[in-house]
Amino acid sequence: MAVRIRLARRGARKKPFYRIVAADSEAPRDGRFLEILGYYDPMKDPEVIKIHEEKMKYWLDRGAVVSESARSLLKRQGFLKSQATAN
């Protein structure tokens, strides 16, 4: 089973809210996931990005692949930059 870290959309129409989740790469976008790793709310001013660092490190250490959209959020928070210097 290949694990992918990606966004899952929640919220009402025209009011998106995203969860950052670890999911099986074959699972649907808003379907089954393994664990919630954080959230992203683009509707707030300023945007809110919350990442559970211990959970994220756990999945990255086990080889989870990060999607492009999730990668950009992690870079904005400075999480992936710190991971690159740590290795």
N, C-alpha and C positions, 0 to 999 in steps of 0.2 A: 504494500500500500504506500503510494507516494503522497506525502503530506505537503500541502500548499498553504501559505499564509496569504489571505486575501480579504477583500471587503464583502460583507453581506448587507444588502440594503434593507432597511426597516423604515418605518414612518409612513405618513399619509401621502397622498398624491401631491406633488409639488412642495413637499416638506420632507426631504430625505434626511435620514439619519443612518449612519453606517456602523456596523460592528466589524472590528478586525478579528478574524477567526482563523483557527487552524482547522483545515478541512481536508478530506480525501480529495485528490485532484480530479476524480471522476464525479464527485457529488455536484448537484446543481448549485448555482450561485447563492440562492436563498434557502437551500435545503439543509441537509444534515451536516453538522460540523462536530469536531472533536472537543474544542475548547474556545472560549471567548478570551481574546488577548488584549482587547482594548476597544475604544470607540472613537468615532469621528463625527462631529456635528458641524456641517458647513453652514448651517442657517444662523448660528449665533454670530455676534459681532464683538470681538474677533472669533475666528473659528476655534473650536475646542477639539483638541486631540489628546486622548488619555491612553497611555500604554502601560500594561502591567509588565514591568521589566523582567521579573523572575520567570514568568510564564513564557515570555518571548524568548529569553535566553535558552530556556529548556528546549523549545521546539527548534530553534536555530542550531543548537548543539547536536540535535538528532537528525539534521540534514533537511529540514523543511525548506522548500523553495518559496521565495517571496515574489508575489505578483508585482507588476509595474506600478499599479496604483498604490498598493500598500508600501512598496519601496520608497515612493516619493514622500509619503507621510512619515515614514521612519527617518528618512534623511532630514526632513524639515524639523523633526524633534531632536536630531542629533544622535539618534540611537544607533544607526548603522555606521556612522563615522567612528563612534567609540568602539564598536565591535571590530572594525577593520584594524584599528591600532592595537587592540588587545591581542589579536592573533599573530 
